[in-house]
Amino acid sequence: MDRRPGGIDVDLDGKTDVEVKYAWAEFGNVDARFMSAYKRFRMGKPQPTIIEMWSSPNQEMMKPVLERDAIVCYGIGFSDPQLYPPAWNYMDCWSYGESAAGAIEYYIDQLWPKRGKGVKAKVAHLTWDSAYGRAANEPTKRHGQKTGKYEVVAERFCTMMPTDPEVMGFLSDFEKRNVDVIWSNSIIQTPA
Protein backbone atom coordinates (compact mmCIF):
# COMPACT_ATOMS: atom_id res chain seq x y z
CA MET A 1 0.00 0.00 0.00
CA ASP A 2 1.35 3.42 -0.93
CA ARG A 3 0.20 6.61 0.81
CA ARG A 4 1.24 9.91 -0.70
CA PRO A 5 -0.02 13.29 0.50
CA GLY A 6 -1.29 15.66 -2.10
CA GLY A 7 -3.92 18.28 -2.62
CA ILE A 8 -5.97 20.52 -4.83
CA ASP A 9 -5.39 24.23 -5.30
CA VAL A 10 -9.03 25.35 -5.39
CA ASP A 11 -8.48 29.11 -5.56
CA LEU A 12 -5.43 28.88 -7.87
CA ASP A 13 -3.11 30.72 -5.46
CA GLY A 14 -0.43 28.04 -5.73
CA LYS A 15 -1.20 26.56 -2.31
CA THR A 16 -2.98 23.34 -1.42
CA ASP A 17 -6.50 24.13 -0.20
CA VAL A 18 -7.89 20.61 -0.04
CA GLU A 19 -5.69 17.71 1.00
CA VAL A 20 -6.00 14.52 -1.04
CA LYS A 21 -4.73 11.21 0.27
CA TYR A 22 -4.41 8.53 -2.36
CA ALA A 23 -3.96 4.93 -1.24
CA TRP A 24 -3.89 1.99 -3.60
CA ALA A 25 -3.77 -1.78 -3.45
CA GLU A 26 -3.16 -4.38 -6.15
CA PHE A 27 -5.74 -7.14 -5.87
CA GLY A 28 -5.21 -9.02 -9.13
CA ASN A 29 -8.93 -8.96 -9.97
CA VAL A 30 -9.63 -11.36 -7.08
CA ASP A 31 -12.75 -10.49 -5.09
CA ALA A 32 -11.39 -11.73 -1.75
CA ARG A 33 -8.21 -9.66 -2.13
CA PHE A 34 -10.20 -6.61 -3.07
CA MET A 35 -12.52 -7.01 -0.07
CA SER A 36 -9.48 -7.37 2.21
CA ALA A 37 -8.00 -4.13 0.85
CA TYR A 38 -11.37 -2.39 1.17
CA LYS A 39 -11.64 -3.41 4.83
CA ARG A 40 -8.11 -2.10 5.50
CA PHE A 41 -9.02 1.22 3.90
CA ARG A 42 -12.29 1.43 5.89
CA MET A 43 -10.42 0.84 9.17
CA GLY A 44 -7.93 3.61 8.40
CA LYS A 45 -8.24 7.32 9.07
CA PRO A 46 -9.55 9.16 7.25
CA GLN A 47 -12.00 6.70 5.77
CA PRO A 48 -12.25 6.71 1.97
CA THR A 49 -14.77 8.97 0.26
CA ILE A 50 -14.08 7.81 -3.29
CA ILE A 51 -12.85 4.43 -4.49
CA GLU A 52 -11.54 3.93 -7.99
CA MET A 53 -11.80 0.39 -9.37
CA TRP A 54 -10.75 -1.12 -12.66
CA SER A 55 -12.83 -4.26 -12.85
CA SER A 56 -16.49 -4.94 -13.64
CA PRO A 57 -16.80 -8.05 -11.46
CA ASN A 58 -15.40 -6.25 -8.42
CA GLN A 59 -17.56 -3.19 -9.00
CA GLU A 60 -20.67 -5.38 -9.30
CA MET A 61 -19.73 -7.22 -6.10
CA MET A 62 -19.15 -3.95 -4.24
CA LYS A 63 -22.30 -2.15 -5.38
CA PRO A 64 -24.41 -2.95 -2.27
CA VAL A 65 -21.41 -2.51 0.05
CA LEU A 66 -20.59 0.95 -1.32
CA GLU A 67 -24.23 1.96 -1.09
CA ARG A 68 -24.35 0.79 2.54
CA ASP A 69 -21.11 2.64 3.36
CA ALA A 70 -22.04 5.75 1.29
CA ILE A 71 -18.78 5.64 -0.67
CA VAL A 72 -18.67 6.73 -4.29
CA CYS A 73 -17.02 4.36 -6.76
CA TYR A 74 -15.50 5.63 -9.96
CA GLY A 75 -14.26 2.96 -12.28
CA ILE A 76 -13.59 1.72 -15.74
CA GLY A 77 -15.55 -1.49 -15.40
CA PHE A 78 -18.36 -1.10 -17.91
CA SER A 79 -20.96 -3.71 -16.98
CA ASP A 80 -24.57 -2.58 -16.83
CA PRO A 81 -25.48 -4.35 -13.53
CA GLN A 82 -23.25 -1.96 -11.60
CA LEU A 83 -25.02 1.06 -13.11
CA TYR A 84 -28.66 0.05 -13.32
CA PRO A 85 -30.49 0.69 -11.14
CA PRO A 86 -28.42 3.77 -10.28
CA ALA A 87 -26.42 3.63 -7.07
CA TRP A 88 -22.98 4.81 -6.01
CA ASN A 89 -21.07 3.57 -9.08
CA TYR A 90 -19.98 5.86 -11.90
CA MET A 91 -17.88 5.52 -15.02
CA ASP A 92 -16.48 7.95 -17.53
CA CYS A 93 -17.99 6.45 -20.66
CA TRP A 94 -20.61 4.03 -21.94
CA SER A 95 -21.47 0.62 -20.52
CA TYR A 96 -21.00 -2.68 -22.34
CA GLY A 97 -24.73 -2.80 -23.07
CA GLU A 98 -24.89 0.78 -24.35
CA SER A 99 -21.85 0.34 -26.58
CA ALA A 100 -23.15 -2.97 -27.94
CA ALA A 101 -26.62 -1.59 -28.72
CA GLY A 102 -25.12 1.53 -30.30
CA ALA A 103 -22.63 -0.40 -32.43
CA ILE A 104 -25.24 -2.91 -33.61
CA GLU A 105 -27.70 -0.15 -34.49
CA TYR A 106 -24.99 1.84 -36.30
CA TYR A 107 -24.04 -1.20 -38.37
CA ILE A 108 -27.67 -1.89 -39.28
CA ASP A 109 -28.42 1.75 -40.14
CA GLN A 110 -25.21 2.55 -42.00
CA LEU A 111 -23.44 -0.56 -43.28
CA TRP A 112 -25.73 -3.58 -43.37
CA PRO A 113 -26.38 -4.64 -47.00
CA LYS A 114 -30.08 -5.31 -46.23
CA ARG A 115 -30.72 -1.91 -44.61
CA GLY A 116 -33.83 -0.12 -45.80
CA LYS A 117 -35.38 -3.31 -47.19
CA GLY A 118 -37.84 -3.91 -44.32
CA VAL A 119 -35.84 -6.81 -42.92
CA LYS A 120 -35.10 -7.18 -39.21
CA ALA A 121 -31.47 -8.11 -38.57
CA LYS A 122 -30.65 -11.31 -36.70
CA VAL A 123 -28.07 -10.80 -33.95
CA ALA A 124 -26.09 -13.37 -31.98
CA HIS A 125 -24.07 -12.88 -28.81
CA LEU A 126 -20.75 -14.70 -28.47
CA THR A 127 -19.05 -13.90 -25.21
CA TRP A 128 -17.54 -15.19 -21.99
CA ASP A 129 -19.52 -17.45 -19.69
CA SER A 130 -19.45 -15.00 -16.79
CA ALA A 131 -21.55 -12.15 -15.42
CA TYR A 132 -18.98 -9.80 -16.93
CA GLY A 133 -19.25 -11.45 -20.34
CA ARG A 134 -23.06 -11.50 -20.28
CA ALA A 135 -23.30 -7.81 -19.32
CA ALA A 136 -24.33 -6.55 -22.78
CA ASN A 137 -26.90 -9.24 -23.54
CA GLU A 138 -30.05 -7.98 -21.81
CA PRO A 139 -29.51 -4.32 -22.76
CA THR A 140 -29.05 -5.21 -26.44
CA LYS A 141 -32.15 -7.43 -26.41
CA ARG A 142 -34.22 -4.60 -24.92
CA HIS A 143 -32.83 -2.11 -27.45
CA GLY A 144 -33.61 -4.43 -30.36
CA GLN A 145 -37.18 -4.87 -29.13
CA LYS A 146 -37.59 -1.13 -28.55
CA THR A 147 -36.30 -0.07 -31.98
CA GLY A 148 -37.59 -3.07 -33.94
CA LYS A 149 -34.37 -3.03 -35.98
CA TYR A 150 -32.98 -6.37 -34.83
CA GLU A 151 -33.67 -9.47 -32.81
CA VAL A 152 -31.18 -11.43 -30.71
CA VAL A 153 -31.68 -14.99 -31.98
CA ALA A 154 -28.78 -16.78 -30.27
CA GLU A 155 -26.48 -16.48 -27.29
CA ARG A 156 -23.40 -18.61 -26.91
CA PHE A 157 -20.96 -18.51 -24.04
CA CYS A 158 -17.40 -19.74 -24.18
CA THR A 159 -14.65 -20.44 -21.70
CA MET A 160 -12.15 -17.72 -20.81
CA MET A 161 -9.67 -19.02 -23.38
CA PRO A 162 -11.90 -20.69 -25.97
CA THR A 163 -10.58 -23.37 -28.27
CA ASP A 164 -11.03 -23.33 -32.03
CA PRO A 165 -13.53 -26.25 -31.98
CA GLU A 166 -15.60 -24.46 -29.33
CA VAL A 167 -15.83 -21.23 -31.34
CA MET A 168 -16.23 -23.01 -34.71
CA GLY A 169 -19.24 -24.89 -33.32
CA PHE A 170 -20.85 -21.59 -32.36
CA LEU A 171 -20.11 -20.04 -35.76
CA SER A 172 -21.64 -23.02 -37.57
CA ASP A 173 -24.79 -22.63 -35.47
CA PHE A 174 -24.93 -18.91 -36.29
CA GLU A 175 -24.60 -19.67 -40.00
CA LYS A 176 -27.52 -22.13 -39.83
CA ARG A 177 -29.62 -19.44 -38.14
CA ASN A 178 -28.72 -16.87 -40.85
CA VAL A 179 -27.25 -14.50 -38.28
CA ASP A 180 -26.41 -11.06 -39.68
CA VAL A 181 -24.45 -9.62 -36.74
CA ILE A 182 -22.32 -11.34 -34.10
CA TRP A 183 -21.65 -9.23 -31.02
CA SER A 184 -18.67 -10.39 -29.05
CA ASN A 185 -18.54 -7.81 -26.25
CA SER A 186 -15.13 -6.18 -25.92
CA ILE A 187 -13.21 -9.26 -24.90
CA ILE A 188 -9.99 -9.82 -26.83
CA GLN A 189 -9.62 -13.60 -26.65
CA THR A 190 -13.10 -14.50 -27.91
CA PRO A 191 -13.09 -12.51 -31.19
CA ALA A 192 -9.50 -13.52 -31.84
C-alpha positions in Angstrom: 0.0 0.0 0.0 1.4 3.4 -0.9 0.2 6.6 0.8 1.2 9.9 -0.7 0.0 13.3 0.5 -1.3 15.7 -2.1 -3.9 18.3 -2.6 -6.0 20.5 -4.8 -5.4 24.2 -5.3 -9.0 25.3 -5.4 -8.5 29.1 -5.6 -5.4 28.9 -7.9 -3.1 30.7 -5.5 -0.4 28.0 -5.7 -1.2 26.6 -2.3 -3.0 23.3 -1.4 -6.5 24.1 -0.2 -7.9 20.6 0.0 -5.7 17.7 1.0 -6.0 14.5 -1.0 -4.7 11.2 0.3 -4.4 8.5 -2.4 -4.0 4.9 -1.2 -3.9 2.0 -3.6 -3.8 -1.8 -3.4 -3.2 -4.4 -6.1 -5.7 -7.1 -5.9 -5.2 -9.0 -9.1 -8.9 -9.0 -10.0 -9.6 -11.4 -7.1 -12.8 -10.5 -5.1 -11.4 -11.7 -1.7 -8.2 -9.7 -2.1 -10.2 -6.6 -3.1 -12.5 -7.0 -0.1 -9.5 -7.4 2.2 -8.0 -4.1 0.8 -11.4 -2.4 1.2 -11.6 -3.4 4.8 -8.1 -2.1 5.5 -9.0 1.2 3.9 -12.3 1.4 5.9 -10.4 0.8 9.2 -7.9 3.6 8.4 -8.2 7.3 9.1 -9.5 9.2 7.3 -12.0 6.7 5.8 -12.3 6.7 2.0 -14.8 9.0 0.3 -14.1 7.8 -3.3 -12.9 4.4 -4.5 -11.5 3.9 -8.0 -11.8 0.4 -9.4 -10.8 -1.1 -12.7 -12.8 -4.3 -12.8 -16.5 -4.9 -13.6 -16.8 -8.0 -11.5 -15.4 -6.2 -8.4 -17.6 -3.2 -9.0 -20.7 -5.4 -9.3 -19.7 -7.2 -6.1 -19.2 -4.0 -4.2 -22.3 -2.1 -5.4 -24.4 -3.0 -2.3 -21.4 -2.5 0.1 -20.6 0.9 -1.3 -24.2 2.0 -1.1 -24.4 0.8 2.5 -21.1 2.6 3.4 -22.0 5.8 1.3 -18.8 5.6 -0.7 -18.7 6.7 -4.3 -17.0 4.4 -6.8 -15.5 5.6 -10.0 -14.3 3.0 -12.3 -13.6 1.7 -15.7 -15.5 -1.5 -15.4 -18.4 -1.1 -17.9 -21.0 -3.7 -17.0 -24.6 -2.6 -16.8 -25.5 -4.3 -13.5 -23.2 -2.0 -11.6 -25.0 1.1 -13.1 -28.7 0.1 -13.3 -30.5 0.7 -11.1 -28.4 3.8 -10.3 -26.4 3.6 -7.1 -23.0 4.8 -6.0 -21.1 3.6 -9.1 -20.0 5.9 -11.9 -17.9 5.5 -15.0 -16.5 8.0 -17.5 -18.0 6.5 -20.7 -20.6 4.0 -21.9 -21.5 0.6 -20.5 -21.0 -2.7 -22.3 -24.7 -2.8 -23.1 -24.9 0.8 -24.3 -21.8 0.3 -26.6 -23.2 -3.0 -27.9 -26.6 -1.6 -28.7 -25.1 1.5 -30.3 -22.6 -0.4 -32.4 -25.2 -2.9 -33.6 -27.7 -0.1 -34.5 -25.0 1.8 -36.3 -24.0 -1.2 -38.4 -27.7 -1.9 -39.3 -28.4 1.8 -40.1 -25.2 2.6 -42.0 -23.4 -0.6 -43.3 -25.7 -3.6 -43.4 -26.4 -4.6 -47.0 -30.1 -5.3 -46.2 -30.7 -1.9 -44.6 -33.8 -0.1 -45.8 -35.4 -3.3 -47.2 -37.8 -3.9 -44.3 -35.8 -6.8 -42.9 -35.1 -7.2 -39.2 -31.5 -8.1 -38.6 -30.6 -11.3 -36.7 -28.1 -10.8 -34.0 -26.1 -13.4 -32.0 -24.1 -12.9 -28.8 -20.8 -14.7 -28.5 -19.1 -13.9 -25.2 -17.5 -15.2 -22.0 -19.5 -17.5 -19.7 -19.5 -15.0 -16.8 -21.6 -12.2 -15.4 -19.0 -9.8 -16.9 -19.2 -11.5 -20.3 -23.1 -11.5 -20.3 -23.3 -7.8 -19.3 -24.3 -6.6 -22.8 -26.9 -9.2 -23.5 -30.1 -8.0 -21.8 -29.5 -4.3 -22.8 -29.0 -5.2 -26.4 -32.2 -7.4 -26.4 -34.2 -4.6 -24.9 -32.8 -2.1 -27.4 -33.6 -4.4 -30.4 -37.2 -4.9 -29.1 -37.6 -1.1 -28.5 -36.3 -0.1 -32.0 -37.6 -3.1 -33.9 -34.4 -3.0 -36.0 -33.0 -6.4 -34.8 -33.7 -9.5 -32.8 -31.2 -11.4 -30.7 -31.7 -15.0 -32.0 -28.8 -16.8 -30.3 -26.5 -16.5 -27.3 -23.4 -18.6 -26.9 -21.0 -18.5 -24.0 -17.4 -19.7 -24.2 -14.6 -20.4 -21.7 -12.2 -17.7 -20.8 -9.7 -19.0 -23.4 -11.9 -20.7 -26.0 -10.6 -23.4 -28.3 -11.0 -23.3 -32.0 -13.5 -26.3 -32.0 -15.6 -24.5 -29.3 -15.8 -21.2 -31.3 -16.2 -23.0 -34.7 -19.2 -24.9 -33.3 -20.8 -21.6 -32.4 -20.1 -20.0 -35.8 -21.6 -23.0 -37.6 -24.8 -22.6 -35.5 -24.9 -18.9 -36.3 -24.6 -19.7 -40.0 -27.5 -22.1 -39.8 -29.6 -19.4 -38.1 -28.7 -16.9 -40.9 -27.2 -14.5 -38.3 -26.4 -11.1 -39.7 -24.4 -9.6 -36.7 -22.3 -11.3 -34.1 -21.7 -9.2 -31.0 -18.7 -10.4 -29.0 -18.5 -7.8 -26.2 -15.1 -6.2 -25.9 -13.2 -9.3 -24.9 -10.0 -9.8 -26.8 -9.6 -13.6 -26.6 -13.1 -14.5 -27.9 -13.1 -12.5 -31.2 -9.5 -13.5 -31.8 
